[in-house]
Amino acid sequence: MGATGTGKTKLAIDVAKHFQPAEIVNSDKMQVYKGLDITTNKVSEEECLGVPHHLLGTVDPNINFTANDFCRHATLAIDSIVERDGLPIIAGGSNSYLDALVNHHTEFRLRYDCCFLWVDVALPVLHSSLQARVDRMIDAGQLHEVRQFFDPRADYTRGIRRAIGVPEFDHFLAAEASGADQTTLHRLLQAAIASLKINNCTLANRQIQKIHRLHALWKRSMHRLDATEVFLGSRDAWHDHVLSNTLLILHKFLYDDTKTHLPAGILSRKVSPLPVAMAATH
């Protein structure tokens, strides 16, 4: 778990490749929907590295997929993974989904133990990274992608249109559709991009506040991983500060093993059917 843009998806895939067989259950409330892959920052098939993903881009974008819906579908996916002797990894930034699953879904609570991995990045560093990510998404074609979903009668409180990166462009796209002049369009576009950057940073702040509240409930099984050095450009920081610590934590959780060193390759011992609960987009 962690705020948007902290590297949760990368960590989930790295963990899945190490503790094979393992599969990932997406818990990001916008990435569950079909479409807007750039806007919702979905992991690509290539980036998945062959790791199976559940609840990723499967839901009708026009409906509201609630926390109860997530609990029902996630539990089914987790059960099926465990039945195949796999390790379920829950990854996504929607802490309300995790809260509902772990704290309020009786079937899940009775059946599974969880290990929570909190990927954290110092806020000033994260904010800078999120703003740069917006620019990269625009360069990758986000505006064209959102334009395909534009509807002047759209309800931005339902489905995938709630995603940050969709309502921000409404005024620009409406003006574009009405034939506004280039000066007006440029001004509206820049305003939309500025709002998008602010809203991403605001989302990160809210997510971190929620994580601190959940930490009070889960602190005995929650582990904070500081990824700040990764974002400051340290070449070895991901392995040294995030991945290696994660593998030690999970080795102890899955095998009740207190060894301080892990084998260099993929672990050969059978993984116990216990889910690793994580949360977020990238």
C-alpha positions, 0 to 999 in steps of 0.5 A: 500500500502507499500513495499514488506514484510510489512504486507499488505496482513494481514492487507487487510484480517483483514480489510475484516473480520471486515467490512463484507461483503468485498472482496480483489482485488489483485494488485500484478503484479506477484501474478496475475499469476498461479503458483510459489506460494512460489516464488511470496509469494501468500497468501494461502487458509487457510490464506485467512480466507474465504475472497474472493480474485480476480485476484490472481493466475488466469492469464496465466503465459506466457503472459504479464498482463499489467497495462491496463489489470489490470485496466479493470479486477480490475474495473469489480471485484470492480463493482461486489463487490459493486453490492453485497453491499460489500467493495472492498479492493485493496491490492498488492505491484505493485504501477504502477497498482494503479497509472494506476487505480486511476490516469489514468482510467477514469471510476474508477475515476468517480465512486469511492473514495479511502482511501489509507493505507500505511503500512511502516517499517523502511528500516534497519528492513525491509531489515533484515526481507526480507533476513530472508524471502528468507531463509524461502522460500528456506526452503519451497521449492522455488528452486524445484518450480522454477525448474519446470518452468526452460527452457534454452530458457526462456524469463525472460522479459515476464509473471511470469518469471519476478518475483524476485526469477526466473531469479536469479536461471538461471545459477544454473539450467542451470549448474544442467541440464548440469551435473555440479559438486557439488562444482560448483552447491553449489557456484552457488546456494549460489550466486543465494540466495545472489542475491535474497536477494539483489534484494528483498531489492532493490525492497523494496527501489524502491517501497518506492520511488514510494509511496513517489511520489504518496503521493504527489498526494494522501496525503489528503487521504493517511494514513501512518501506522508504522509497525516497532515495529511489526517486532521488535517483540512487541507482541501487536504492530500489533493491537496497531500500525497498525490494531486499527489505520486502523479501526479508519481511515476506520470508518471515511472514510466509515461512516464520523464518527469521534468517537475515539472508535470502537465497539469490534465486527464486525460493523453492520452498512451498509458499503457505496459502496466505495473502500478502495485502498491499495497496496502489497504482504505480 
